[in-house]
Amino acid sequence: MTTLTPYIPMIRGVIYLVAGYFIAKLASKGIDRLIQRRQKPRYTLLVKKVTFYLIFVLFVISALRQWGFELNVLLGATGILTVALGFASQTVVSNLVSGLFLLGEDVFQLGDRILISGVEGEIIAINSFSLTVKQSDNTVVRIPNDLLLKTPVINLSRQKD
């Protein structure tokens, strides 16, 4: 039994990772079932992913502690890295935040026809960072979400009488 003693923290860490993955998966499926009837599919998908990653990150942190990592040093390095990545990826973050605003505003849905900056077509995908529009000549155009907030968008499918 003493020969396994040095490996016990390693084994615990692995158990935390495996258990964390399955618990996060179960929790995200439970959240999905709970809110899917009341919310739109894209909102449900966002909440499901956030739930999964939050729970799994907690288990990863627990596994790292079992393996002897100093989390204070790790968190400090993560903070510095986050600031550097924030400056380097301003456009990506802008598109992500714009996507969250568009999600809340409910301006358009899949299948709607829109006109934005001379591009007219049917919305075939709404993602975290962009909107994909299929034009009448079957060309597909990707429109970044931050452009959707900065430019007037005409929804041709939702005209008021």
C-alpha positions, 0 to 999 in steps of 0.5 A, a space after each residue: 500500500 505504501 508504494 501507491 501513496 505518492 500516486 494518490 494525488 495523481 489518481 484523485 486528480 484524474 478522478 476529478 477530471 473524469 467525474 467533472 466532465 460527466 457531471 458537467 455534461 449531465 448538468 448542461 443536459 439538465 439545463 437544456 431540458 429545463 429551459 429549452 421549452 421556454 427559450 429560443 434554441 440559440 439561447 438554450 445552446 449558449 446557457 448549456 455551454 456556459 453551464 458545462 464549462 463553468 462546472 468543468 473548470 471548477 473540477 479542473 481547478 480541483 484536479 490541479 490542486 490535487 497535483 500540487 499546482 500553486 493556483 495563486 501563481 497560475 491565476 496571476 499568470 492567467 490575469 496577465 495573459 488575459 490582458 494581453 489576449 484582450 488587447 490582441 483580440 479586440 475584434 473577436 471580443 467585439 463580435 462576441 459581445 455584439 452577438 450577445 446583444 443581438 441574442 437579447 434583442 431578437 432582431 432576426 431569426 433563421 430563415 428571415 430575409 435581411 438587407 445590410 450594407 448592400 447584402 440581401 439574403 436569407 439568414 442560414 446561421 446565427 453564431 456567436 461571432 457572425 451571421 451567415 446569409 445566403 444570397 439569391 445567387 447561392 453565394 454565402 456571406 459571413 457578416 461579423 456581429 459588430 457590423 450588425 450593431 453599427 449598420 442599419 439592418 432591414 429585416 424584409 421578413 418582418 415588415 409591419 402593416 
